[in-house]
Amino acid sequence: GNDAGVYREREELGRLLLPPLLKLLGENSLSLANTVLSFIPNTSELAFLGLAKQAQDHLDCQKADIFKALKANNGNAPKLSDAQLQELLTAKVRTEKVVHKDAKIRTFIQEDSSREHLTMHAYDVHYGTVRRGQDAIVALDDSIVRGNTLKNAIL
């Protein structure tokens, strides 16, 4: 519920997911710039917010390192074009509500045979939020049962 300790704990759990996520992205030649962070369902939102905040902090540190390197190299540093500078300054972690669940359909309490059928009808994909062939989707899900079932519904 509304307990501040539970809120902070869930957010911290999300923050702790960034190092393994960065490792996984690197192992698959993917970047945070081409990654869309999302969550399914609302109960995983607090951990998602922690992950998104930690990812933005990481990106901001990378930007600061680039500016420090440019400053340290003075005249020897490669020049940035206006477009490159704008891209660097505006770089943000991408977050989207990629999938929306109909709150009236309770899929997790169903038996296996009917859960998959219900799942196929309980979730709607928000098309146009992810660039096909370019983006990786990282959807934070707090249910093992739903995670196994959703694979067939949205992928």
C-alpha positions, 0 to 999 in steps of 0.5 A, spaced: 500 500 500 502 506 502 507 504 506 513 509 505 518 503 507 515 498 502 515 504 496 522 505 497 524 498 497 520 496 491 524 502 488 530 500 490 529 493 487 528 496 480 535 500 481 538 494 483 536 491 476 540 496 472 547 493 472 545 486 470 540 490 464 547 493 462 551 487 462 545 483 458 544 489 453 552 489 452 552 482 451 547 482 445 550 488 442 544 493 444 545 500 447 540 503 452 539 509 447 535 503 443 532 500 449 525 502 451 523 501 458 516 499 460 512 495 466 506 490 466 502 491 470 501 497 475 504 493 481 511 493 478 510 500 477 514 502 483 520 498 481 520 500 474 520 507 476 527 505 480 530 502 474 528 508 470 531 513 475 537 509 475 538 508 468 537 516 467 542 517 472 547 512 469 546 516 462 547 523 465 554 520 468 556 518 461 554 525 459 558 528 464 564 524 463 564 526 455 563 533 457 569 532 462 573 529 457 572 534 452 574 540 457 580 536 459 583 535 452 581 543 450 584 544 443 585 537 442 578 534 443 574 532 437 569 538 435 562 536 436 557 538 430 551 542 433 547 536 431 551 531 435 551 536 441 544 537 441 543 529 441 548 529 447 544 534 451 537 531 449 539 524 451 534 521 455 532 514 457 526 511 453 520 509 457 513 507 454 507 504 457 508 498 451 502 494 454 496 495 457 492 490 461 484 490 462 483 491 469 477 487 469 480 480 467 484 477 473 488 472 469 493 470 474 488 466 478 486 462 473 488 455 471 493 453 466 488 451 461 484 458 461 490 463 463 493 463 456 486 464 453 484 470 457 491 473 457 491 473 449 485 478 450 487 481 457 493 485 454 493 490 449 499 493 445 500 500 444 503 500 437 508 505 435 511 506 441 517 501 439 521 502 433 521 495 429 528 492 428 531 498 432 529 497 439 529 492 445 524 492 449 525 491 457 518 490 460 519 489 468 514 484 470 512 482 477 509 475 476 512 469 474 506 466 472 504 472 468 511 472 465 511 465 462 504 466 459 505 473 456 510 471 452 505 468 447 500 474 448 505 480 446 511 477 443 
